[in-house]
């Protein structure tokens, strides 16, 4: 077994992260240049300098590759719920989770970067990507809503938790859709980050 590194991560962990990021970067580049349907898994693997079998040890399909950080969002939300303060309302916890994502490696830069802009375009134009997006969104919302309801039993029932989380996820997606379509702003991650946080504060104010 490889010895742990300064952050508790092994050399193997870091190599896997680099390969994973290389596959994502290669896919984004190829999808933008050749189109989604014009790019194969073999093309992506070759561009990342790995074999096709290696691709499938990281991602099950091209559609899955378009959503590499969905579980990271869930983990951030669950961690924020677990670390809630006595004065927190449910919406406060969700907003903190959004900010905590920005503090992780890649963080919110990934949410306002090329991959997100490309993903939003493909959701509109590629049925397979749209289907995967819907499947993941429902699973993520259900998982977060369950944790939120159990953390705030006096304030939320199943329906209320599902409605709040659905509003939160929908608001983030809608805001990013508009922000990333603006050619004057989509290349400024800090501006996008500030606008997204401001928009979410405004949208969730009635729940706070």
Secondary structure, 3 states (H helix, E strand, C coil): CCCECCCCCEHHHHHHHHHHHHHHHHHHHHHHHHCCCCCCHHHHHHHCCCCHHHHHHHCCCHHHHCCCCHHHHHHHHHHHHHCCCCCCCHHHHHHHHHHHHHCCCCHHHHHCCHHHHHHHHHHHHCHHHHHHHHHHHHHHHHHHHHHHHHHCCCCCCHHHHHHHHHHHHHHHHHHHHHHHHCCCCCCCHHHHHHHHHHHHHHHCHHHC
